């Protein structure tokens, strides 16, 4: 038996007006979990939209998507009486909400305040330790029921999240095509890999304009298209494909680079992944796509070399490469990739113009 649930969402500057209609099918007693800044950005629109619901409890999720914060929230007895949870914020706030809902077997609705990841619609939560280091990928029993996306909220958030989101989203296409290359795909994986183009082409075509519009806090067609690529298209791929096809070298190198404990303090996830995308395209000799992505990265100032990640060309990177090669994202790839191959490709990219 195959059950596949693609993202259900409402999009628009008036999307919050549909919250009562959509959520009421599950009851009217809600718990709100949110990031403090995200809620402040949303509340003028959100509070009127929630007026017909009974808010049993609301709480700031914490600073990290960690079991410490999840367990703290679960100790609130009133949460057990809710009909559903609403998560509001960036990826960490939504990931915490999804795990709390999963552990309580409660439906979850999401309101992303930034366009940086597809966390608002996926069946996984990325969990961290309290110090911010990666802990594990938590696999949920079900995806969020519905996602409400207000682009006006997103274009007024810090622009860096949209910028990094574009980098992370393009990797979804590059990695899924690469990791599935030699396989006979079932319908679901074929579907997901095929639609992964929507994580890639709209950003290459519209991303520069969209980024300029976000910096001007202007909702344009280009902004709409890129937000949907980041949240909906990427989420659709994640929910459709065999998990083996969700990542490859771009994310493995991200995890390798983050063994330098300062890396995530100075650089965003999607920013680092976008560099890994260039390395993967070069190692796979996809020179035409490398040219396109490299030029795009240069245009929006995403990384194209080690210096952009505060690393030196003569850094041996042994710890980074050791962690990259053993990362689970390389468990299913079309041909073996060695530590030396990655190092040689990184140095080759340094000279690419």
Secondary structure, 3 states (H helix, E strand, C coil): CCCCCCCCEEECCCHHHHHHHHHHHHCCEEEEEECHHHHHHHHHHHHHHCCCCEEEEEEECCCCCCHHHHHHHHCCHHHHHCCEEEEEECHHHHHHHHHHHHHHCCEEEEEECCCCCCCCCCCEEEEECCCCCEEEEEECCCCCCEEEECHHHHHCCCHHHHHHHHHHHHHHHHHHHHHCCCCCCCHHHHHHHHHHHHHCHHHHHHHHHHHHHHHCCCCCHHHHHHHHHHHHHHHHHHHHCCHHHCCCHHHHHHHHHCCCCCHHHHCCHHHHHHHHHHHHHHHCCCHHHHHHHHHHHHHHCCCCCHHHHCCCCCCCCHHHHHHHHCCHHHCCCCCCCCHHHHHHHHHHHHCCC
